[in-house]
Amino acid sequence: MTKTAVVLGVGPGLGMSIAHRFGREGYAVALVSRSDTRHGGYLTALADAGVEASALTADVRDRDRLGSVLDAIADRHGSVDVVYYGPGAVDPSARPVPIDRTGSDAVREAMSWVYPAVDVVEKVLPGMTERGDGGLLFAGGLSAVVPMPALGPLALASAALRNYALTLHAALAGSGVYAGTLTIGGLIERGDIHTMVTSQPDRYGEVRSLNPDAIAAEAWRLYTERDRPEATFNVLSGDATSSSS
């Protein structure tokens, strides 16, 4: 039976690269995003690459809708074998409040993107554990490990998501289910934020970018080799892409 990879928060950058990478390995792919505006193009691109794919809409913060979508994917494909969790902010142009001016309301808003990750795991992990096989991949920001005061509440949410992934990795050791995280420092080519920033060079200046296909390849290596819980990608300080254990 064909295995299924679910891409939550699919966009034209890393989400689609993840979809293509797992699809190339024979997985059926289920795409999930808040809007279906770009689903047609995504599905055509995947079909042209020989990837079986479907697309559904859900705001991951709507717990009931998210659960229904995951149920629908399992019903259609027979199982959920891998989940990539990478939803982004609703407004990519919105700037966070710096940490020294961050209040608890802003933190609660940022953390609203972390809680759905727990909902997803609660939904799909029992089936993976029963089968003794599966994967949970999360994407977060470099501010989880490097102080970036300008990112304010986003740094706290990134740190929480990273810790959740690493702790899951430890908890699931020996179960056949893998959990890992992609820690990303830099703008991802083809992504919405990258498109916005590069369209305004007078405002943002020089942009150093990350290749989403390279990140997706590393995500596949994490999932298949299972020898480390994290891969880190950092062009913000001029360092080369790196992986860490």
Backbone as CSV, one residue per row, in Angstrom:
resi,resn,N_x,N_y,N_z,CA_x,CA_y,CA_z,C_x,C_y,C_z
1,MET,0.841,-1.197,0.000,0.000,0.000,0.000,0.876,1.247,0.000
2,THR,0.482,2.230,-0.782,1.236,3.475,-0.860,1.149,4.237,0.457
3,LYS,2.287,4.713,0.931,2.299,5.523,2.142,1.917,6.961,1.812
4,THR,1.489,7.695,2.839,0.993,9.056,2.638,1.738,10.048,3.508
5,ALA,2.164,11.150,2.888,2.784,12.264,3.600,1.832,13.448,3.579
6,VAL,1.582,14.026,4.732,0.718,15.187,4.858,1.593,16.425,5.032
7,VAL,1.360,17.443,4.214,2.108,18.693,4.290,1.154,19.767,4.811
8,LEU,1.320,20.132,6.064,0.460,21.131,6.696,1.089,22.513,6.563
9,GLY,0.326,23.439,6.006,0.841,24.778,5.772,1.621,24.853,4.481
10,VAL,1.137,24.146,3.457,1.880,24.115,2.193,1.895,25.494,1.544
11,GLY,3.051,25.858,1.042,3.225,27.084,0.284,4.142,26.804,-0.892
12,PRO,4.435,27.819,-1.700,5.226,27.600,-2.912,6.701,27.326,-2.654
13,GLY,7.160,27.561,-1.416,8.557,27.343,-1.086,8.801,25.973,-0.493
14,LEU,9.070,25.926,0.815,9.466,24.684,1.453,8.360,23.635,1.439
15,GLY,7.113,24.040,1.647,6.020,23.066,1.650,5.957,22.258,0.375
16,MET,6.039,22.944,-0.762,5.997,22.216,-2.037,7.267,21.401,-2.277
17,SER,8.396,21.872,-1.782,9.617,21.080,-1.913,9.513,19.795,-1.104
18,ILE,8.929,19.880,0.082,8.700,18.680,0.888,7.772,17.720,0.137
19,ALA,6.700,18.268,-0.446,5.748,17.444,-1.189,6.434,16.727,-2.348
20,HIS,7.243,17.452,-3.099,7.940,16.837,-4.232,8.952,15.792,-3.753
21,ARG,9.649,16.078,-2.658,10.683,15.139,-2.201,10.078,13.821,-1.750
22,PHE,9.023,13.878,-0.955,8.399,12.641,-0.512,7.642,11.967,-1.655
23,GLY,7.051,12.781,-2.527,6.383,12.209,-3.687,7.340,11.455,-4.585
24,ARG,8.545,11.981,-4.738,9.549,11.313,-5.557,9.940,9.962,-4.977
25,GLU,9.758,9.802,-3.678,10.073,8.537,-3.013,8.885,7.578,-3.004
26,GLY,7.819,7.938,-3.730,6.681,7.039,-3.866,5.533,7.287,-2.913
27,TYR,5.620,8.350,-2.124,4.534,8.674,-1.213,3.412,9.402,-1.950
28,ALA,2.172,9.093,-1.603,1.069,9.986,-1.961,1.173,11.195,-1.047
29,VAL,0.769,12.354,-1.533,0.923,13.588,-0.775,-0.431,14.251,-0.589
30,ALA,-0.715,14.659,0.638,-1.922,15.427,0.942,-1.493,16.823,1.380
31,LEU,-1.915,17.813,0.633,-1.577,19.207,0.915,-2.685,19.859,1.725
32,VAL,-2.298,20.646,2.723,-3.286,21.359,3.534,-2.826,22.802,3.711
33,SER,-3.706,23.743,3.395,-3.425,25.155,3.636,-4.723,25.883,3.944
34,ARG,-4.591,27.134,4.359,-5.776,27.895,4.770,-6.714,28.189,3.616
35,SER,-6.162,28.346,2.426,-6.948,28.711,1.247,-6.652,27.741,0.114
36,ASP,-7.644,27.542,-0.737,-7.428,26.662,-1.895,-7.020,27.434,-3.142
37,THR,-6.689,28.723,-2.992,-6.402,29.579,-4.133,-5.313,29.010,-5.042
38,ARG,-4.292,28.421,-4.437,-3.159,27.932,-5.238,-3.120,26.412,-5.360
39,HIS,-4.137,25.756,-4.857,-4.127,24.299,-4.879,-4.071,23.734,-6.291
40,GLY,-4.793,24.357,-7.213,-4.810,23.853,-8.582,-3.419,23.790,-9.178
41,GLY,-2.654,24.851,-9.001,-1.290,24.882,-9.520,-0.393,23.872,-8.839
42,TYR,-0.558,23.740,-7.519,0.243,22.767,-6.785,-0.020,21.341,-7.284
43,LEU,-1.306,21.018,-7.433,-1.673,19.664,-7.850,-1.202,19.372,-9.270
44,THR,-1.277,20.369,-10.130,-0.795,20.181,-11.500,0.703,19.921,-11.513
45,ALA,1.445,20.705,-10.721,2.898,20.528,-10.663,3.265,19.140,-10.149
46,LEU,2.560,18.675,-9.151,2.846,17.352,-8.605,2.446,16.253,-9.591
47,ALA,1.299,16.423,-10.235,0.869,15.436,-11.224,1.878,15.346,-12.368
48,ASP,2.386,16.493,-12.804,3.383,16.508,-13.875,4.653,15.762,-13.468
49,ALA,4.904,15.737,-12.155,6.084,15.028,-11.636,5.775,13.570,-11.306
50,GLY,4.539,13.146,-11.585,4.161,11.768,-11.338,3.804,11.459,-9.899
51,VAL,3.415,12.496,-9.148,3.097,12.333,-7.727,1.585,12.315,-7.533
52,GLU,1.090,11.299,-6.850,-0.323,11.257,-6.482,-0.551,12.266,-5.361
53,ALA,-1.502,13.168,-5.530,-1.685,14.225,-4.538,-3.144,14.632,-4.429
54,SER,-3.479,15.135,-3.257,-4.787,15.730,-3.003,-4.563,17.000,-2.198
55,ALA,-5.590,17.842,-2.104,-5.450,19.102,-1.377,-6.735,19.417,-0.635
56,LEU,-6.578,19.889,0.589,-7.719,20.268,1.423,-7.405,21.585,2.114
57,THR,-8.454,22.243,2.603,-8.269,23.513,3.288,-8.559,23.381,4.775
58,ALA,-7.713,24.018,5.569,-7.929,24.092,7.013,-6.976,25.120,7.592
59,ASP,-7.481,25.932,8.488,-6.631,26.742,9.347,-6.254,25.830,10.503
60,VAL,-4.977,25.560,10.682,-4.575,24.578,11.691,-5.014,24.972,13.092
61,ARG,-5.315,26.255,13.286,-5.756,26.695,14.619,-7.223,26.377,14.882
62,ASP,-7.931,25.924,13.856,-9.299,25.436,14.016,-9.201,23.940,14.295
63,ARG,-9.226,23.582,15.562,-8.939,22.203,15.963,-9.917,21.203,15.352
64,ASP,-11.189,21.544,15.341,-12.185,20.614,14.792,-11.971,20.404,13.297
65,ARG,-11.762,21.486,12.580,-11.535,21.380,11.136,-10.252,20.611,10.847
66,LEU,-9.218,20.877,11.600,-7.959,20.167,11.401,-8.140,18.668,11.608
67,GLY,-8.850,18.303,12.664,-9.097,16.886,12.911,-9.895,16.238,11.805
68,SER,-10.897,16.955,11.295,-11.715,16.422,10.209,-10.895,16.208,8.943
69,VAL,-9.996,17.133,8.662,-9.157,17.019,7.469,-8.209,15.831,7.597
70,LEU,-7.616,15.648,8.766,-6.727,14.498,8.955,-7.498,13.184,8.840
71,ASP,-8.720,13.175,9.345,-9.568,11.982,9.186,-9.852,11.718,7.711
72,ALA,-10.160,12.774,6.969,-10.469,12.616,5.545,-9.261,12.084,4.778
73,ILE,-8.078,12.557,5.137,-6.863,12.081,4.471,-6.651,10.599,4.769
74,ALA,-6.816,10.217,6.036,-6.650,8.807,6.407,-7.680,7.934,5.707
75,ASP,-8.925,8.420,5.598,-9.970,7.650,4.915,-9.642,7.463,3.436
76,ARG,-9.119,8.511,2.825,-8.838,8.442,1.388,-7.622,7.584,1.085
77,HIS,-6.579,7.747,1.896,-5.306,7.100,1.569,-5.026,5.858,2.413
78,GLY,-5.825,5.624,3.434,-5.635,4.434,4.251,-4.854,4.655,5.522
79,SER,-3.985,5.668,5.523,-3.199,5.970,6.722,-2.530,7.327,6.548
80,VAL,-2.054,7.871,7.647,-1.174,9.038,7.637,0.175,8.553,8.142
81,ASP,1.163,8.546,7.269,2.449,7.940,7.606,3.517,8.957,7.991
82,VAL,3.453,10.136,7.402,4.385,11.211,7.731,3.594,12.513,7.761
83,VAL,3.894,13.350,8.749,3.317,14.686,8.782,4.443,15.705,8.846
84,TYR,4.401,16.675,7.944,5.290,17.832,7.998,4.456,19.006,8.481
85,TYR,4.886,19.643,9.576,4.147,20.757,10.163,4.932,22.041,9.928
86,GLY,4.408,22.899,9.022,5.136,24.116,8.708,4.276,25.303,8.369
87,PRO,3.135,25.500,9.063,2.305,26.669,8.746,2.992,27.967,9.131
88,GLY,2.685,29.021,8.390,3.275,30.325,8.664,2.223,31.335,9.070
89,ALA,2.676,32.519,9.375,1.785,33.579,9.808,0.808,33.959,8.701
90,VAL,-0.348,34.459,9.107,-1.372,34.862,8.143,-0.877,36.005,7.281
91,ASP,-0.213,36.984,7.878,0.269,38.161,7.159,1.794,38.155,7.169
92,PRO,2.423,37.732,6.080,3.887,37.643,6.066,4.577,38.993,6.178
93,SER,3.858,40.088,5.918,4.476,41.413,5.997,4.426,42.003,7.399
94,ALA,3.682,41.357,8.306,3.558,41.884,9.667,4.868,41.701,10.426
95,ARG,5.272,42.737,11.126,6.510,42.666,11.888,6.197,42.418,13.365
96,PRO,6.924,41.495,13.995,6.680,41.229,15.411,7.157,42.381,16.286
97,VAL,6.624,42.434,17.490,7.073,43.428,18.468,8.382,42.932,19.072
98,PRO,9.411,43.771,19.162,10.681,43.333,19.765,10.481,42.802,21.183
99,ILE,11.382,41.944,21.606,11.199,41.226,22.859,11.085,42.152,24.062
100,ASP,11.757,43.295,24.036,11.690,44.187,25.193,10.394,44.996,25.237
101,ARG,9.560,44.830,24.210,8.231,45.460,24.222,7.116,44.441,24.032
102,THR,7.458,43.158,24.192,6.494,42.086,24.006,5.659,41.866,25.261
103,GLY,4.350,41.849,25.079,3.433,41.549,26.173,2.886,40.138,26.045
104,SER,2.153,39.723,27.059,1.663,38.338,27.069,0.635,38.077,25.970
105,ASP,-0.113,39.089,25.545,-1.070,38.877,24.453,-0.354,38.487,23.167
106,ALA,0.759,39.146,22.897,1.532,38.822,21.699,2.121,37.420,21.792
107,VAL,2.520,37.025,22.989,3.062,35.669,23.171,1.969,34.627,22.948
108,ARG,0.778,34.891,23.494,-0.324,33.942,23.294,-0.666,33.798,21.817
109,GLU,-0.634,34.891,21.076,-0.906,34.832,19.643,0.154,34.001,18.928
110,ALA,1.420,34.229,19.269,2.493,33.455,18.635,2.384,31.974,18.980
111,MET,2.025,31.684,20.215,1.918,30.284,20.645,0.715,29.592,20.023
112,SER,-0.218,30.358,19.461,-1.385,29.738,18.831,-0.995,28.903,17.621
113,TRP,0.236,29.085,17.132,0.729,28.270,16.022,1.452,27.022,16.521
114,VAL,1.719,26.944,17.819,2.381,25.776,18.402,1.357,24.735,18.846
115,TYR,0.279,25.195,19.447,-0.729,24.252,19.959,-1.253,23.288,18.892
116,PRO,-1.468,23.744,17.644,-1.944,22.794,16.628,-0.957,21.662,16.356
117,ALA,0.326,21.910,16.549,1.299,20.836,16.369,1.015,19.702,17.354
118,VAL,0.647,20.077,18.572,0.302,19.079,19.582,-0.992,18.367,19.192
119,ASP,-1.958,19.132,18.659,-3.213,18.521,18.202,-2.955,17.495,17.105
120,VAL,-2.072,17.824,16.183,-1.753,16.914,15.093,-1.150,15.621,15.631
121,VAL,-0.185,15.763,16.522,0.460,14.578,17.077,-0.551,13.723,17.842
122,GLU,-1.400,14.383,18.618,-2.426,13.645,19.369,-3.323,12.847,18.428
123,LYS,-3.555,13.399,17.240,-4.443,12.755,16.273,-3.779,11.596,15.550
124,VAL,-2.545,11.768,15.100,-1.946,10.774,14.204,-1.006,9.804,14.896
125,LEU,-0.474,10.167,16.059,0.527,9.315,16.691,-0.004,7.937,17.094
126,PRO,-1.219,7.819,17.623,-1.674,6.466,17.988,-1.620,5.467,16.831
127,GLY,-2.026,5.910,15.631,-1.977,5.017,14.476,-0.550,4.668,14.092
128,MET,0.343,5.653,14.139,1.747,5.386,13.823,2.345,4.408,14.825
129,THR,2.049,4.630,16.108,2.591,3.751,17.147,2.081,2.328,16.981
130,GLU,0.801,2.208,16.634,0.224,0.880,16.436,0.900,0.152,15.277
131,ARG,1.210,0.908,14.208,1.875,0.300,13.050,3.376,0.118,13.277
132,GLY,3.917,0.837,14.283,5.355,0.782,14.527,6.161,1.475,13.472
133,ASP,5.586,2.505,12.849,6.275,3.217,11.774,5.603,4.559,11.563
134,GLY,6.395,5.570,11.247,5.824,6.878,10.960,6.836,7.980,11.170
135,GLY,6.442,9.198,10.820,7.342,10.332,10.972,6.598,11.614,11.259
136,LEU,7.202,12.440,12.127,6.674,13.750,12.487,7.795,14.763,12.294
137,LEU,7.633,15.653,11.341,8.650,16.652,11.033,8.083,18.051,11.268
138,PHE,8.856,18.875,11.944,8.416,20.227,12.276,9.425,21.228,11.717
139,ALA,8.938,22.409,11.336,9.812,23.478,10.852,9.685,24.681,11.772
140,GLY,10.818,25.195,12.215,10.817,26.361,13.099,11.971,27.288,12.771
141,GLY,12.069,28.365,13.528,13.051,29.393,13.236,14.318,29.296,14.076
142,LEU,15.391,29.898,13.552,16.681,29.904,14.233,16.621,30.646,15.566
143,SER,15.632,31.508,15.736,15.494,32.236,17.009,15.205,31.301,18.172
144,ALA,14.923,30.024,17.882,14.754,29.033,18.934,16.065,28.770,19.667
145,VAL,17.192,29.003,18.983,18.495,28.689,19.576,19.461,29.872,19.580
146,VAL,19.196,30.899,18.803,20.048,32.081,18.733,19.220,33.297,19.147
147,PRO,19.651,34.083,20.125,18.874,35.254,20.529,18.668,36.226,19.368
148,MET,17.407,36.506,19.050,17.043,37.453,18.005,15.965,38.371,18.565
149,PRO,16.364,39.389,19.310,15.399,40.234,20.016,14.311,40.817,19.129
150,ALA,14.632,41.106,17.869,13.656,41.732,16.976,12.465,40.832,16.696
151,LEU,12.624,39.523,16.867,11.527,38.599,16.572,10.571,38.424,17.750
152,GLY,10.902,38.967,18.896,9.978,39.018,20.022,9.285,37.712,20.331
153,PRO,7.949,37.703,20.283,7.192,36.504,20.662,7.416,35.319,19.740
154,LEU,7.823,35.579,18.500,8.080,34.475,17.577,9.238,33.604,18.063
155,ALA,10.205,34.228,18.744,11.325,33.464,19.293,10.847,32.495,20.354
156,LEU,9.898,32.924,21.175,9.381,32.049,22.224,8.622,30.873,21.617
157,ALA,7.814,31.149,20.599,7.065,30.078,19.948,8.006,29.106,19.238
158,SER,9.038,29.629,18.581,9.996,28.759,17.899,10.709,27.849,18.889
159,ALA,11.074,28.411,20.035,11.754,27.612,21.052,10.837,26.519,21.591
160,ALA,9.567,26.856,21.792,8.609,25.867,22.302,8.414,24.733,21.308
161,LEU,8.271,25.073,20.020,8.071,24.038,19.000,9.299,23.148,18.889
162,ARG,10.473,23.757,18.910,11.710,22.971,18.822,11.819,22.021,20.012
163,ASN,11.572,22.520,21.196,11.664,21.671,22.382,10.664,20.531,22.325
164,TYR,9.482,20.822,21.826,8.461,19.782,21.685,8.949,18.681,20.750
165,ALA,9.509,19.072,19.606,9.998,18.089,18.641,11.140,17.252,19.216
166,LEU,12.084,17.910,19.878,13.224,17.182,20.430,12.797,16.244,21.556
167,THR,11.842,16.686,22.352,11.365,15.845,23.445,10.568,14.662,22.910
168,LEU,9.785,14.893,21.865,9.092,13.783,21.203,10.099,12.779,20.655
169,HIS,11.161,13.295,20.053,12.184,12.405,19.507,12.702,11.457,20.592
170,ALA,12.972,12.012,21.762,13.472,11.189,22.864,12.409,10.206,23.343
171,ALA,11.181,10.668,23.429,10.103,9.820,23.943,9.797,8.660,23.015
172,LEU,9.977,8.862,21.703,9.581,7.854,20.719,10.718,6.920,20.319
173,ALA,11.880,7.092,20.923,13.015,6.232,20.599,12.635,4.762,20.769
174,GLY,12.892,3.988,19.734,12.607,2.563,19.778,11.196,2.177,19.401
175,SER,10.354,3.187,19.120,8.951,2.897,18.801,8.711,2.654,17.319
176,GLY,9.693,3.023,16.495,9.505,2.973,15.051,8.977,4.268,14.473
177,VAL,8.639,5.230,15.349,8.131,6.534,14.905,9.223,7.575,15.130
178,TYR,9.506,8.348,14.097,10.551,9.369,14.161,9.930,10.746,14.366
179,ALA,10.575,11.566,15.197,10.214,12.978,15.322,11.479,13.810,15.183
180,GLY,11.401,14.875,14.411,12.571,15.723,14.216,12.158,17.116,13.788
181,THR,13.123,18.021,13.794,12.810,19.414,13.495,13.832,20.028,12.544
182,LEU,13.355,20.916,11.708,14.180,21.717,10.812,14.253,23.117,11.408
183,THR,15.438,23.554,11.797,15.625,24.871,12.400,16.220,25.785,11.341
184,ILE,15.462,26.789,10.952,15.756,27.536,9.727,16.094,28.991,10.035
185,GLY,17.265,29.412,9.586,17.689,30.801,9.730,17.965,31.421,8.377
186,GLY,16.962,32.042,7.806,17.110,32.653,6.494,15.822,32.590,5.711
187,LEU,15.727,33.400,4.681,14.539,33.392,3.834,14.621,32.232,2.841
188,ILE,13.484,31.586,2.642,13.439,30.410,1.785,12.972,30.803,0.389
189,GLU,13.781,30.472,-0.592,13.456,30.815,-1.980,12.077,30.283,-2.370
190,ARG,11.384,31.082,-3.165,10.062,30.769,-3.701,8.948,30.942,-2.656
191,GLY,9.309,31.111,-1.401,8.306,31.316,-0.360,7.712,32.717,-0.410
192,ASP,6.566,32.897,0.229,5.869,34.183,0.174,6.678,35.312,0.807
193,ILE,7.331,35.039,1.936,8.117,36.097,2.586,9.309,36.464,1.719
194,HIS,9.957,35.473,1.128,11.082,35.737,0.236,10.633,36.595,-0.946
195,THR,9.487,36.262,-1.519,8.968,37.039,-2.646,8.698,38.486,-2.246
196,MET,8.104,38.671,-1.067,7.800,40.016,-0.599,9.072,40.826,-0.366
197,VAL,10.059,40.218,0.297,11.286,40.932,0.637,12.101,41.271,-0.612
198,THR,12.232,40.322,-1.521,13.040,40.575,-2.716,12.373,41.558,-3.665
199,SER,11.075,41.775,-3.501,10.383,42.752,-4.344,10.591,44.185,-3.857
200,GLN,11.213,44.337,-2.680,11.426,45.665,-2.099,12.893,45.824,-1.675
201,PRO,13.811,45.804,-2.646,15.240,45.876,-2.298,15.625,47.172,-1.594
202,ASP,14.934,48.276,-1.887,15.269,49.540,-1.236,14.953,49.487,0.259
203,ARG,13.976,48.684,0.622,13.572,48.583,2.023,14.367,47.525,2.778
204,TYR,14.610,46.395,2.126,15.205,45.260,2.835,16.675,45.015,2.507
205,GLY,17.168,45.587,1.409,18.572,45.401,1.072,18.875,44.015,0.531
206,GLU,20.135,43.624,0.674,20.585,42.341,0.143,19.938,41.185,0.913
207,VAL,19.539,40.171,0.176,18.883,39.011,0.770,19.731,37.772,0.532
208,ARG,19.994,37.039,1.610,20.673,35.758,1.501,19.627,34.670,1.712
209,SER,19.573,33.746,0.776,18.440,32.825,0.720,18.860,31.381,0.941
210,LEU,17.857,30.581,1.289,18.019,29.142,1.429,17.234,28.441,0.329
211,ASN,17.795,27.365,-0.187,17.156,26.589,-1.234,16.191,25.586,-0.600
212,PRO,14.895,25.693,-0.862,13.942,24.779,-0.226,14.140,23.324,-0.629
213,ASP,14.659,23.082,-1.830,14.893,21.706,-2.250,15.992,21.060,-1.404
214,ALA,17.001,21.847,-1.029,18.069,21.326,-0.178,17.546,21.025,1.224
215,ILE,16.672,21.883,1.726,16.092,21.638,3.046,15.215,20.394,3.011
216,ALA,14.426,20.248,1.958,13.563,19.069,1.829,14.386,17.792,1.734
217,ALA,15.515,17.856,1.042,16.387,16.684,0.951,16.916,16.310,2.327
218,GLU,17.251,17.305,3.129,17.725,17.038,4.478,16.598,16.500,5.353
219,ALA,15.376,16.980,5.141,14.228,16.434,5.871,14.055,14.954,5.568
220,TRP,14.221,14.581,4.309,14.125,13.175,3.942,15.229,12.360,4.618
221,ARG,16.441,12.920,4.665,17.538,12.211,5.325,17.259,12.035,6.814
222,LEU,16.753,13.071,7.462,16.412,12.938,8.875,15.438,11.787,9.086
223,TYR,14.411,11.762,8.258,13.343,10.779,8.410,13.829,9.361,8.127
224,THR,14.666,9.218,7.133,15.085,7.866,6.751,16.279,7.365,7.561
225,GLU,17.240,8.220,7.835,18.425,7.786,8.569,18.186,7.744,10.088
226,ARG,17.390,8.671,10.586,16.958,8.672,11.989,18.125,8.641,12.976
227,ASP,19.211,9.298,12.611,20.389,9.295,13.469,20.555,10.591,14.261
228,ARG,19.658,11.540,14.059,19.712,12.806,14.783,18.326,13.440,14.746
229,PRO,18.016,14.298,15.707,16.676,14.868,15.774,16.523,16.218,15.089
230,GLU,17.609,16.798,14.583,17.523,18.181,14.120,18.505,18.451,12.994
231,ALA,18.061,19.276,12.060,18.943,19.846,11.048,18.789,21.357,11.095
232,THR,19.910,22.062,11.078,19.900,23.516,11.184,20.426,24.134,9.892
233,PHE,19.747,25.179,9.437,20.102,25.879,8.204,20.247,27.358,8.544
234,ASN,21.427,27.914,8.283,21.673,29.280,8.738,22.503,30.052,7.720
235,VAL,21.882,31.039,7.099,22.633,31.965,6.251,22.612,33.373,6.834
236,LEU,21.988,33.538,7.986,21.856,34.869,8.566,23.182,35.424,9.047
237,SER,24.080,34.537,9.509,25.372,34.987,9.999,26.496,34.724,9.006
238,GLY,26.096,34.220,7.821,27.102,33.905,6.818,27.630,32.500,6.913
239,ASP,27.144,31.727,7.900,27.580,30.349,8.029,26.967,29.492,6.942
240,ALA,27.628,28.428,6.607,27.079,27.490,5.632,25.963,26.690,6.269
241,THR,25.126,26.099,5.415,24.087,25.213,5.903,24.731,24.124,6.745
242,SER,24.140,23.851,7.897,24.724,22.854,8.783,23.662,21.982,9.389
243,SER,24.061,20.802,9.836,23.171,19.892,10.530,23.716,19.686,11.924
244,SER,22.826,19.503,12.884,23.262,19.282,14.251,22.506,18.126,14.849
245,SER,23.137,17.501,15.803,22.502,16.359,16.465,21.878,16.769,17.773
